[in-house]
Amino acid sequence: MPALFIGRFQPFHLGHLDAINQIREDEVIIGVGSAQYQRTNNNPYSFEERNMMIEKALETIEKKITIIPIPDIHDSAQWVTHVQNLVPYFDVVYTGNPLVKELFEEKNIAVAPILITKQISGSQIRADKAQHSDAWKALVPDSLHTIIDQIHV
C-alpha cells in the first residue's frame, strides 16, 4: 500500500526524516513541491539537489522510496488532480500541513497525520546558512552536511 508525502525540502531536515519514519507503509512516494524553483530566497535548492539530499538522508531507511518532482501550479482547486497526474498510485497521504490535508480530503483521499515532533523550519536553516552560521548543522541529518556545504546558494 503506497503512501504519499509531499514537501519542498528546502533543505531536507530532521523534521522531514522524523515524518518519513512515522509513515507505516513500506512504500513511500516523496513528492518534491515547488520543483521548478531554484536559487530564490524561499527555494534556493534545485529539484536535483533536493533529490540528492533526500536519497542520501534515506539511504539506510528500509522502505521503497520513489522521489517525484511536483511543480507548482498556483491553483488549489486543481492541485490534487495535478499531483495525481504526476505521481504513481498511492493509497494514503501523510501530512502535517492543514491545507494539504483539507485539499486531499475534499477529493475523498485518505489522509494520515504526521505529528510535528521536531520544530524545525527550513526558513531557519536557510537564514543560518545566509548568516554563515553553523547552527543549521544540528537541524539536518549528519549525512547532508557536506552536500549542503558544497551547494552555493
BAROMAR-127649 format. One record per residue: x, y, z of N, C-alpha, C in turn; residue number from 0. Coordinates in pm, 1 decimal, padded with zeros to 6 digits. Example, Ala and Ser with C-alpha at 12.3 -4.5 7.8 and 13.67 -1.06 7.14 Angstrom:
BEGIN
[[01319.0,-00569.0,00780.0],[01230.0,-00450.0,00780.0],[01320.0,-00330.0,00780.0],0]
[[01285.0,-00225.0,00708.0],[01367.0,-00106.0,00714.0],[01290.0,00003.0,00787.0],1]
! end
This chain:
BEGIN
[[00083.7,-00117.6,00000.0],[00000.0,00000.0,00000.0],[00089.1,00125.2,00000.0],0]
[[00104.4,00192.6,-00113.9],[00192.9,00308.7,-00120.2],[00134.3,00431.9,-00049.8],1]
[[00223.8,00507.9,00010.9],[00187.5,00632.7,00076.9],[00253.7,00747.9,00003.1],2]
[[00192.8,00866.7,00013.3],[00248.1,00987.3,-00047.3],[00282.4,01086.5,00063.0],3]
[[00400.0,01147.2,00052.4],[00443.9,01252.5,00144.1],[00500.5,01364.8,00059.1],4]
[[00445.7,01485.7,00073.4],[00485.5,01599.6,-00008.5],[00550.4,01706.0,00078.2],5]
[[00657.5,01765.2,00027.1],[00723.4,01877.4,00093.1],[00810.2,01950.7,-00006.7],6]
[[00859.1,02067.0,00033.3],[00953.2,02139.1,-00053.7],[01096.9,02095.2,-00027.2],7]
[[01125.2,02057.6,00095.5],[01257.6,02006.0,00131.7],[01367.7,02106.1,00095.5],8]
[[01353.1,02229.1,00146.4],[01445.0,02339.1,00116.7],[01521.9,02381.4,00240.6],9]
[[01612.7,02303.0,00293.9],[01656.9,02170.5,00252.1],[01584.2,02060.3,00331.4],10]
[[01618.2,01935.5,00299.3],[01569.7,01820.9,00376.1],[01630.2,01830.7,00516.1],11]
[[01546.5,01815.3,00619.5],[01596.6,01829.5,00757.2],[01543.9,01717.7,00847.1],12]
[[01583.5,01723.0,00973.2],[01548.2,01616.7,01068.8],[01397.4,01606.0,01090.9],13]
[[01324.4,01713.4,01074.8],[01177.7,01706.0,01083.6],[01120.8,01621.2,00970.6],14]
[[01175.1,01636.2,00849.5],[01131.2,01553.8,00737.1],[01165.8,01407.5,00761.6],15]
[[01284.7,01383.2,00814.3],[01326.0,01245.9,00843.3],[01233.2,01182.9,00947.1],16]
[[01199.4,01259.5,01050.6],[01106.9,01211.0,01152.3],[00970.9,01179.0,01090.2],17]
[[00923.6,01265.5,01000.9],[00794.9,01242.7,00934.9],[00797.0,01112.8,00855.1],18]
[[00902.2,01091.2,00778.6],[00910.2,00969.4,00697.9],[00917.2,00846.6,00787.3],19]
[[00983.4,00857.7,00900.7],[00987.5,00745.5,00995.1],[00851.0,00717.7,01057.7],20]
[[00760.2,00814.9,01057.4],[00625.0,00793.9,01109.6],[00534.6,00720.2,01010.4],21]
[[00572.1,00718.4,00884.4],[00489.6,00654.2,00781.9],[00496.8,00503.7,00799.5],22]
[[00380.0,00441.9,00813.3],[00373.5,00298.4,00842.6],[00392.8,00210.1,00719.3],23]
[[00361.3,00263.2,00602.7],[00370.7,00184.4,00480.4],[00516.7,00160.8,00442.8],24]
[[00540.9,00050.3,00372.1],[00676.8,00015.8,00329.3],[00716.7,00083.5,00199.2],25]
[[00619.2,00143.2,00130.6],[00646.0,00211.1,00004.7],[00602.3,00356.5,00019.5],26]
[[00695.9,00449.3,-00005.8],[00667.9,00591.2,00010.8],[00705.1,00666.4,-00116.0],27]
[[00608.7,00740.1,-00167.6],[00632.4,00831.2,-00278.4],[00656.2,00968.2,-00216.0],28]
[[00771.3,01024.5,-00242.3],[00803.3,01157.3,-00190.7],[00785.3,01257.0,-00304.2],29]
[[00688.0,01345.3,-00287.4],[00663.2,01449.9,-00385.2],[00740.5,01574.6,-00346.4],30]
[[00828.5,01619.5,-00433.9],[00909.1,01738.6,-00408.0],[00837.1,01858.0,-00470.1],31]
[[00771.6,01935.6,-00384.9],[00694.6,02050.3,-00430.2],[00781.9,02166.2,-00472.8],32]
[[00719.8,02257.8,-00546.6],[00791.1,02375.7,-00599.6],[00914.7,02330.8,-00677.2],33]
[[00899.7,02220.3,-00749.2],[01013.4,02155.3,-00814.9],[01079.7,02241.8,-00921.0],34]
[[01005.0,02336.7,-00976.8],[01062.6,02417.2,-01083.9],[01145.3,02534.8,-01033.0],35]
[[01144.4,02558.2,-00903.5],[01214.0,02674.6,-00849.0],[01352.5,02639.5,-00794.6],36]
[[01442.4,02732.9,-00807.3],[01577.1,02721.1,-00750.5],[01640.1,02859.0,-00744.8],37]
[[01735.6,02872.9,-00654.7],[01814.5,02995.1,-00638.0],[01729.2,03118.7,-00606.8],38]
[[01617.0,03097.3,-00535.3],[01540.4,03208.5,-00480.5],[01554.7,03201.8,-00328.9],39]
[[01513.7,03306.6,-00258.7],[01526.3,03305.4,-00112.2],[01449.3,03190.7,-00049.2],40]
[[01327.6,03164.6,-00094.7],[01246.3,03057.7,-00035.9],[01275.3,02920.5,-00094.1],41]
[[01331.2,02916.4,-00211.7],[01358.6,02790.6,-00280.8],[01500.3,02792.3,-00339.2],42]
[[01601.4,02789.1,-00252.3],[01738.7,02800.6,-00303.3],[01788.9,02676.7,-00376.5],43]
[[01739.4,02559.3,-00341.5],[01793.3,02435.0,-00396.3],[01710.1,02385.4,-00514.1],44]
[[01777.7,02335.5,-00615.7],[01709.4,02280.0,-00732.8],[01644.9,02146.2,-00696.5],45]
[[01556.9,02099.0,-00783.9],[01498.4,01966.3,-00762.3],[01609.6,01862.0,-00754.2],46]
[[01707.4,01870.5,-00844.6],[01814.5,01770.9,-00847.2],[01893.0,01770.1,-00716.0],47]
[[01917.7,01886.7,-00661.1],[01989.9,01896.1,-00533.6],[01905.6,01840.0,-00419.5],48]
[[01777.5,01871.7,-00418.8],[01689.2,01818.7,-00314.5],[01674.8,01668.1,-00327.2],49]
[[01665.1,01618.6,-00449.4],[01658.4,01474.4,-00472.9],[01782.6,01406.0,-00416.1],50]
[[01900.0,01464.6,-00441.6],[02025.9,01409.2,-00390.8],[02025.2,01407.4,-00237.2],51]
[[01978.8,01515.8,-00174.8],[01972.0,01522.5,-00028.6],[01881.7,01412.8,00027.2],52]
[[01764.0,01398.9,-00033.3],[01666.7,01300.2,00015.2],[01724.3,01159.5,00002.1],53]
[[01780.1,01128.3,-00114.0],[01838.7,00994.7,-00134.6],[01947.2,00966.0,-00031.8],54]
[[02034.5,01063.6,-00008.2],[02144.6,01043.6,00087.8],[02089.5,01025.8,00229.0],55]
[[01994.6,01110.5,00268.4],[01939.8,01104.7,00404.4],[01863.1,00975.5,00430.5],56]
[[01806.9,00917.5,00324.9],[01721.6,00798.5,00342.3],[01788.8,00668.5,00298.4],57]
[[01918.8,00672.0,00272.3],[01983.3,00552.3,00219.0],[01980.5,00434.0,00315.5],58]
[[01961.2,00457.7,00443.0],[01953.7,00345.9,00538.1],[01809.4,00312.2,00578.2],59]
[[01713.3,00382.3,00523.2],[01572.1,00356.6,00553.8],[01528.3,00231.5,00478.6],60]
[[01460.7,00143.2,00547.6],[01417.2,00018.9,00484.6],[01275.0,00032.2,00431.3],61]
[[01258.4,00125.5,00340.3],[01132.2,00145.9,00270.5],[01166.2,00162.7,00123.4],62]
[[01071.0,00130.2,00036.9],[01088.6,00159.9,-00105.2],[01052.9,00307.7,-00122.5],63]
[[01148.5,00386.1,-00168.0],[01130.4,00530.2,-00182.0],[01131.8,00566.6,-00330.7],64]
[[01032.0,00642.1,-00373.0],[01026.5,00697.9,-00507.8],[01015.3,00848.8,-00492.5],65]
[[01100.7,00922.6,-00560.2],[01102.7,01069.1,-00549.1],[01055.0,01128.0,-00681.3],66]
[[00951.8,01213.0,-00672.2],[00888.5,01268.8,-00791.8],[00884.8,01421.9,-00780.8],67]
[[00926.3,01495.0,-00885.2],[00911.6,01640.4,-00883.0],[00765.6,01680.9,-00903.1],68]
[[00721.8,01779.4,-00825.8],[00586.2,01832.3,-00840.6],[00596.5,01984.6,-00856.1],69]
[[00591.8,02033.0,-00979.5],[00595.0,02177.7,-00999.7],[00467.9,02243.1,-00943.5],70]
[[00482.2,02366.0,-00896.4],[00366.1,02441.8,-00850.2],[00279.5,02481.2,-00968.8],71]
[[00147.3,02484.6,-00944.9],[00055.6,02536.3,-01047.0],[-00022.5,02656.1,-00993.3],72]
[[-00008.9,02686.0,-00865.3],[-00073.5,02802.4,-00803.7],[-00225.0,02801.6,-00824.7],73]
[[-00285.7,02682.9,-00807.8],[-00430.4,02667.8,-00823.2],[-00476.3,02555.9,-00728.8],74]
[[-00520.1,02595.3,-00609.0],[-00558.2,02496.6,-00507.4],[-00668.7,02403.2,-00555.1],75]
[[-00761.0,02454.9,-00635.7],[-00873.9,02372.5,-00681.8],[-00828.0,02258.2,-00772.3],76]
[[-00718.3,02277.3,-00844.9],[-00668.3,02175.7,-00938.4],[-00546.2,02101.4,-00887.3],77]
[[-00495.8,02141.0,-00770.4],[-00367.8,02089.4,-00723.9],[-00366.7,01938.6,-00700.6],78]
[[-00469.0,01884.0,-00635.8],[-00470.2,01739.7,-00607.4],[-00469.7,01660.2,-00737.3],79]
[[-00550.8,01701.8,-00834.4],[-00552.9,01633.8,-00964.3],[-00415.9,01643.8,-01030.8],80]
[[-00354.9,01759.9,-01021.8],[-00219.5,01780.7,-01075.4],[-00121.5,01680.3,-01012.5],81]
[[-00126.1,01668.0,-00879.4],[-00038.5,01573.8,-00809.2],[-00067.4,01431.4,-00854.9],82]
[[-00194.5,01393.8,-00859.9],[-00231.1,01258.3,-00900.7],[-00182.4,01226.3,-01042.2],83]
[[-00178.9,01325.9,-01128.5],[-00131.5,01304.3,-01266.6],[00019.4,01286.0,-01275.0],84]
[[00091.2,01329.8,-01172.3],[00237.6,01323.8,-01174.7],[00297.5,01204.6,-01101.3],85]
[[00229.7,01157.3,-00997.8],[00287.7,01053.4,-00912.8],[00221.7,00917.9,-00938.8],86]
[[00291.2,00808.9,-00906.0],[00228.5,00677.6,-00915.4],[00111.5,00666.6,-00816.5],87]
[[00033.3,00561.8,-00833.2],[-00082.1,00538.5,-00746.1],[-00038.5,00532.8,-00599.3],88]
[[-00121.3,00590.5,-00512.2],[-00098.8,00585.8,-00367.6],[-00233.1,00566.1,-00299.2],89]
[[-00227.5,00508.6,-00177.6],[-00349.2,00481.9,-00100.7],[-00377.7,00588.5,00003.8],90]
[[-00272.3,00653.2,00052.1],[-00288.7,00746.4,00164.0],[-00183.6,00857.3,00152.1],91]
[[-00223.5,00975.7,00195.8],[-00132.1,01089.6,00200.9],[-00098.9,01114.7,00346.6],92]
[[00028.0,01125.4,00377.1],[00072.4,01163.5,00511.9],[00109.2,01311.0,00508.8],93]
[[00057.2,01386.1,00604.5],[00089.6,01528.1,00608.7],[00068.7,01586.2,00747.7],94]
[[00144.8,01689.0,00775.7],[00124.5,01770.6,00895.2],[00076.2,01909.0,00854.8],95]
[[00049.0,01927.3,00726.2],[00007.7,02055.3,00670.7],[-00144.8,02060.5,00660.1],96]
[[-00209.8,02153.3,00731.1],[-00356.6,02159.8,00730.0],[-00416.6,02182.1,00590.6],97]
[[-00353.0,02262.2,00506.1],[-00407.2,02285.8,00371.6],[-00397.9,02160.4,00286.3],98]
[[-00284.8,02091.1,00292.1],[-00270.3,01966.1,00216.4],[-00375.9,01865.8,00262.4],99]
[[-00395.2,01854.9,00392.5],[-00498.2,01765.2,00448.5],[-00635.4,01798.8,00392.3],100]
[[-00670.4,01926.1,00398.1],[-00801.8,01970.8,00350.2],[-00820.5,01942.1,00201.1],101]
[[-00720.5,01973.0,00120.1],[-00732.8,01955.7,-00024.5],[-00750.4,01808.6,-00063.7],102]
[[-00673.8,01718.6,-00000.1],[-00687.9,01576.3,-00032.8],[-00818.2,01519.5,00021.5],103]
[[-00858.5,01559.7,00141.9],[-00984.4,01510.3,00197.5],[-01104.0,01555.3,00114.5],104]
[[-01096.6,01675.4,00057.0],[-01204.1,01723.3,-00031.8],[-01222.5,01630.6,-00151.3],105]
[[-01116.6,01562.9,-00191.7],[-01121.8,01469.3,-00305.0],[-01141.3,01325.2,-00257.2],106]
[[-01180.0,01310.4,-00128.4],[-01206.2,01178.2,-00069.1],[-01085.3,01085.1,-00074.0],107]
[[-00969.4,01142.4,-00052.6],[-00845.4,01064.6,-00046.8],[-00804.2,01054.0,00099.8],108]
[[-00768.2,00933.0,00141.5],[-00730.8,00909.4,00281.6],[-00608.3,00992.0,00319.4],109]
[[-00616.1,01053.4,00437.0],[-00505.8,01134.3,00489.1],[-00471.7,01084.3,00629.1],110]
[[-00342.8,01062.3,00652.2],[-00294.6,01022.0,00784.5],[-00209.3,01135.8,00840.5],111]
[[-00220.6,01159.6,00971.0],[-00146.9,01272.7,01028.1],[00000.6,01242.0,01049.8],112]
[[00080.3,01345.1,01030.6],[00220.3,01345.5,01071.9],[00224.8,01431.3,01196.6],113]
[[00277.3,01379.7,01303.4],[00290.6,01457.4,01425.4],[00420.2,01537.4,01417.5],114]
[[00408.0,01666.1,01434.8],[00525.7,01752.9,01429.2],[00596.2,01743.5,01564.7],115]
[[00692.6,01652.7,01573.4],[00762.7,01630.2,01700.0],[00892.8,01708.4,01707.5],116]
[[00938.5,01755.6,01592.0],[01061.1,01835.6,01585.8],[01025.3,01969.3,01522.5],117]
[[01036.1,02075.2,01599.6],[01003.6,02208.9,01549.8],[01122.4,02264.1,01472.0],118]
[[01131.6,02223.7,01346.6],[01243.0,02264.7,01261.2],[01184.5,02336.1,01140.1],119]
[[01245.0,02446.9,01106.7],[01198.3,02526.6,00994.6],[01308.1,02537.4,00889.4],120]
[[01271.5,02507.6,00765.9],[01365.1,02528.1,00656.6],[01406.6,02674.2,00647.4],121]
[[01314.8,02764.7,00683.0],[01347.2,02908.6,00682.2],[01462.5,02939.3,00776.1],122]
[[01462.5,02877.0,00894.2],[01570.3,02900.0,00990.0],[01702.6,02845.3,00937.9],123]
[[01696.0,02728.6,00877.3],[01817.5,02669.3,00820.9],[01873.7,02760.7,00711.6],124]
[[01786.9,02809.2,00624.6],[01832.0,02898.3,00517.0],[01889.2,03027.6,00573.4],125]
[[01826.9,03081.4,00679.5],[01877.6,03204.3,00742.4],[02014.3,03180.1,00805.6],126]
[[02029.3,03066.4,00874.2],[02159.5,03033.2,00934.1],[02267.7,03026.3,00826.3],127]
[[02236.2,02959.9,00715.9],[02333.1,02948.3,00606.3],[02369.3,03085.8,00551.9],128]
[[02268.3,03170.9,00532.7],[02292.0,03304.3,00477.6],[02379.6,03388.2,00570.5],129]
[[02369.2,03362.8,00701.4],[02448.0,03437.0,00800.7],[02580.7,03367.9,00831.4],130]
[[02612.2,03264.7,00754.2],[02736.4,03188.8,00770.9],[02749.3,03130.3,00911.4],131]
[[02634.9,03092.8,00968.5],[02631.9,03026.7,01099.0],[02625.2,02875.8,01075.9],132]
[[02691.9,02799.6,01159.9],[02684.7,02653.6,01150.8],[02569.4,02595.2,01232.4],133]
[[02482.7,02679.8,01287.3],[02370.8,02631.3,01369.4],[02280.4,02536.1,01291.6],134]
[[02270.7,02553.6,01160.9],[02185.3,02469.1,01077.4],[02226.7,02322.5,01082.1],135]
[[02353.6,02296.0,01109.5],[02402.3,02157.9,01106.3],[02333.8,02069.0,01209.1],136]
[[02285.0,02127.2,01317.1],[02213.6,02049.1,01418.9],[02072.3,02014.2,01374.4],137]
[[02026.8,02072.2,01264.6],[01888.1,02056.5,01221.4],[01871.4,01964.2,01100.7],138]
[[01982.4,01920.2,01043.5],[01975.9,01831.4,00927.0],[02052.6,01702.7,00957.1],139]
[[02019.0,01594.1,00887.1],[02095.9,01470.7,00908.4],[02245.1,01494.4,00883.8],140]
[[02328.3,01432.5,00965.6],[02473.5,01447.1,00951.9],[02521.2,01414.8,00810.0],141]
[[02455.1,01319.6,00746.9],[02496.1,01276.9,00612.8],[02480.4,01387.2,00508.2],142]
[[02409.5,01495.1,00542.1],[02386.2,01603.2,00446.1],[02477.3,01723.2,00464.6],143]
[[02556.4,01726.1,00571.8],[02640.3,01843.0,00598.5],[02729.9,01877.5,00480.0],144]
[[02800.7,01780.5,00427.8],[02892.4,01806.3,00318.0],[02816.9,01847.7,00192.8],145]
[[02708.6,01779.2,00162.4],[02629.9,01811.4,00042.4],[02581.3,01955.4,00048.8],146]
[[02520.9,01993.6,00160.5],[02465.7,02128.6,00172.7],[02577.8,02232.5,00171.8],147]
[[02689.1,02203.3,00235.8],[02803.4,02295.0,00234.2],[02857.0,02319.4,00092.9],148]
[[02851.4,02216.8,00009.1],[02908.3,02227.2,-00125.4],[02816.4,02298.7,-00224.0],149]
[[02689.4,02312.9,-00190.1],[02595.8,02381.3,-00280.3],[02598.4,02529.5,-00249.0],150]
[[02632.6,02608.3,-00345.3],[02643.1,02753.0,-00325.5],[02511.3,02818.6,-00364.2],151]
[[02438.5,02862.3,-00261.5],[02309.7,02929.4,-00286.4],[02315.1,03071.5,-00234.5],152]
! end
